[in-house]
Amino acid sequence: MPETFTTNHGRDIAYHMTEGSGPTVVFLGGFKSDMEGTKALFLEKWAQARGQAFVRFDYSGHGSSGGEFTDGAIGDWFEDACAVLGRIDGPVVLVGSSMGGWISLLIARDMPDRVAGLVGIAAAPDFTEDGFWAGFDDLMRAKLMREGRVALPSEYGEPYIITKRLIEEGRDRLVLRDPLVLNCPVRLVLGTADTSVPVDWGTRLLDHMTCADARLTLVKGADHSFSAPDCLTVIETALDEVLADAP
């Protein structure tokens, strides 16, 4: 069973913590995903094998944490992640998957003294604006504004419910419109068959950030889940590099 705590914003967050040496590696999952996924569990086993401190958790409205998914927005989940970091001593290395990549960038930008490194797995910064909103036609946008939500088909099961608040609150969290200065090693990994995060999103992020030690690795044929055995090896290599270069 996971441990739980209540944030200052009144949200109940579930997490698993592996004791070990620092910096603590923190896995941040994606939109409507949870901490029981392949990548999170792979990294937990990796951490246990090398005696590395590790944390995986669920944002509010996700997995074992409290709240409704449709009540949440990027800022809420960013606050949840910051609350988790508040329970960790010392520096952290963030491993953010998809939306978790966006939230990792927000943390690294706003809390540079805490973040010793960052690995982005199919990182999707600004996806509420550049993915959802940009992809809506006029009828869909009008429906969202009128009804407060729309349903989008998902290849992972039930449709995604996209709320007006998710879109509008996300505009306060964008990271690709202003300078993004990162003072830690960054490794981005992305599959060329990813239908959610195009390759040019990865190159755009790499070009946009100001970072002395940043690399993007493309894996031919890998999809958005980035969970096949060869992809997990790429993640492990990226994390090893970040830990080796972390200040």
RAHUZI-V536340 format. One record per backbone hydrogen bond with DSSP energy under -1.0 kcal/mol. CO is the residue of the C=O (numbers start at 1). NH is the residue of the N-H. E is the energy in kcal/mol with one decimal. If there is no record, write none. Layout:
# RAHUZI-V536340
<<CO/NH/E> <CO/NH/E>>
This chain:
# RAHUZI-V536340
<<3/15/-2.7> <5/13/-3.1> <7/10/-2.0> <11/7/-2.8> <12/66/-2.4> <13/5/-1.7> <14/58/-2.2> <15/3/-2.3> <16/56/-2.0> <18/54/-2.1> <21/53/-3.0> <24/93/-2.5> <25/55/-2.5> <26/95/-3.0> <28/97/-2.9> <30/33/-1.9> <34/37/-1.1> <37/41/-2.3> <38/42/-2.4> <39/43/-2.4> <40/44/-1.8> <41/45/-2.1> <42/46/-2.4> <43/47/-2.6> <44/48/-2.5> <45/49/-2.2> <46/50/-1.3> <47/52/-2.6> <51/21/-3.2> <53/25/-2.7> <54/18/-3.6> <55/27/-2.7> <56/16/-2.8> <59/62/-1.8> <62/65/-2.0> <66/61/-2.4> <68/71/-1.5> <69/72/-1.7> <73/77/-2.1> <74/78/-2.4> <75/79/-2.3> <76/80/-2.3> <77/81/-2.2> <78/82/-2.4> <79/83/-2.2> <80/84/-2.0> <81/85/-2.2> <82/86/-1.5> <84/87/-1.8> <85/88/-1.8> <91/24/-1.8> <92/116/-3.3> <93/26/-2.7> <94/119/-3.0> <95/28/-2.9> <96/121/-3.0> <97/100/-2.7> <98/101/-1.3> <98/102/-1.2> <98/124/-2.2> <99/103/-2.4> <100/104/-2.3> <101/105/-1.9> <102/106/-2.1> <103/107/-2.2> <104/108/-2.9> <105/109/-2.3> <106/110/-2.3> <107/111/-3.1> <111/114/-2.0> <111/115/-1.1> <114/92/-2.7> <117/94/-2.3> <118/187/-2.3> <119/96/-2.4> <120/189/-2.9> <121/98/-2.9> <124/127/-1.4> <126/130/-3.0> <127/131/-1.7> <127/132/-2.1> <128/133/-2.3> <129/134/-1.6> <131/135/-1.1> <137/141/-2.5> <138/142/-2.3> <139/143/-2.3> <140/144/-2.4> <141/145/-2.3> <142/146/-2.2> <143/147/-3.4> <144/148/-2.0> <148/164/-2.3> <150/162/-3.1> <152/160/-2.9> <154/157/-1.1> <160/152/-3.1> <162/150/-2.1> <163/167/-1.7> <164/168/-2.7> <165/169/-3.1> <166/170/-1.4> <169/172/-1.7> <170/173/-1.8> <180/210/-3.1> <185/118/-2.0> <186/215/-1.6> <187/120/-2.7> <188/217/-3.1> <189/122/-3.3> <190/219/-2.4> <191/194/-1.2> <198/201/-1.4> <198/202/-1.1> <199/203/-2.0> <200/204/-2.0> <201/205/-2.3> <202/206/-2.2> <203/207/-2.6> <204/208/-2.3> <205/209/-2.2> <210/182/-2.6> <213/186/-2.9> <215/188/-3.0> <217/190/-2.1> <219/192/-2.2> <219/222/-1.6> <222/193/-1.8> <228/232/-2.4> <229/233/-1.6> <230/234/-1.5> <231/235/-2.3> <232/236/-2.3> <233/237/-2.4> <234/238/-2.5> <235/239/-2.6> <236/240/-2.6> <237/241/-2.3> <238/242/-2.2> <239/243/-2.6> <240/244/-2.1> <241/245/-1.9> <242/246/-1.4>>
